[in-house]
Amino acid sequence: MRFGFCVRNRRGFTLIELVCAMAISSILVFVIYALFSQTILVSKHLESADTLFLDGSFAMDYIEREVKSAQEVYGPDEVDVFIEGATPMGFVLKIHEEKYVTYAQLTSTIRRYTAKGLHGFRGSPHRGVNLLSHHINAISSRLDKEAGILEVEIELEQGGRKSRFHRLLELPEQTE
């Protein structure tokens, strides 16, 4: 006696077919997982590089704009800048009569310091501070008044990745 729900010439999957199908599907799942995890790693790496680039270029552009708009630039031998716990960049900008600006590295940041007088950076209560950039490893500058050039260099580091920005800025014409 035959049952009507069985179809002749149709059989189920064999064990080897099931094992092969499971092996192929698990290989596909592992490949897709590896692609996604690698994509996440590359994305994090690119985000870190982008952060360094944006922080460094913003700081350099800001300093360049301020140097171009300054009335005068003083070197480290002309002005004694002392900011507790910070490494001064080495130059002071005269923005207008009673506003002077300098930059310094404090831990891993660049900060912009303003003062009312040329010697107001030495613990004066009339001093303002603005955070300019993060991830700073080192800052340096070199002022050559005879050539009319200010050389500024910023090195950034985040997660073992380093980036360096270097610019030669023309000094403004003396207004005095």
C-alpha positions, 0 to 999 in steps of 0.5 A, spaced: 500 500 500 502 506 498 501 513 501 499 519 497 503 524 500 510 521 497 512 523 490 515 517 486 523 519 484 523 524 490 528 523 496 530 527 501 537 530 502 543 526 504 547 527 510 553 529 505 549 534 502 547 537 508 554 537 511 556 541 504 551 546 504 552 548 512 560 548 510 559 553 504 554 557 508 558 558 514 564 560 510 560 565 507 558 567 514 565 568 516 567 571 509 562 577 510 563 577 518 571 578 516 569 584 511 564 587 516 570 587 521 575 590 516 571 595 514 570 597 521 577 597 523 579 601 516 573 606 518 576 607 525 583 608 522 580 613 517 576 617 522 583 618 526 587 620 521 581 625 519 581 628 526 589 629 526 588 632 519 582 637 521 585 639 528 592 640 525 590 644 519 585 648 523 590 650 528 595 652 522 590 656 518 588 660 525 595 662 526 596 664 519 590 668 519 592 671 526 599 673 523 597 676 517 592 680 521 597 682 526 600 689 527 607 686 529 610 680 531 615 679 537 620 674 538 622 670 544 628 675 545 624 681 545 618 679 550 618 674 556 612 669 555 611 665 561 605 661 562 605 656 568 605 649 565 605 650 558 610 651 552 610 657 549 610 657 541 616 663 541 612 669 538 607 674 540 602 678 536 600 685 537 593 685 534 592 692 536 594 697 541 592 693 547 591 686 545 597 681 544 596 674 543 601 668 543 600 660 543 602 655 547 602 647 548 599 645 555 599 637 555 596 635 548 593 641 546 594 648 543 591 654 547 591 661 545 593 666 550 591 674 550 593 679 554 592 687 555 599 689 555 605 686 552 608 683 559 601 681 561 602 673 559 606 673 566 600 671 571 596 677 569 588 677 571 587 680 564 588 674 560 584 670 556 585 663 554 582 659 548 583 652 546 585 651 539 587 644 538 587 637 541 592 631 540 598 636 540 605 632 540 610 638 539 610 645 537 615 650 535 616 656 531 622 660 528 622 668 527 626 671 522 625 678 522 630 680 517 627 675 512 620 677 514 618 670 515 615 666 521 616 658 521 611 654 524 611 647 525 605 643 529 606 635 530 600 631 532 599 624 535 593 620 536 593 612 537 600 611 534 599 615 528 603 622 527 602 628 523 606 634 522 604 641 519 609 646 517 608 653 514 612 659 512 608 665 514 610 672 511 610 677 517 605 683 516 608 690 514 610 694 520 605 699 522 609 703 527 
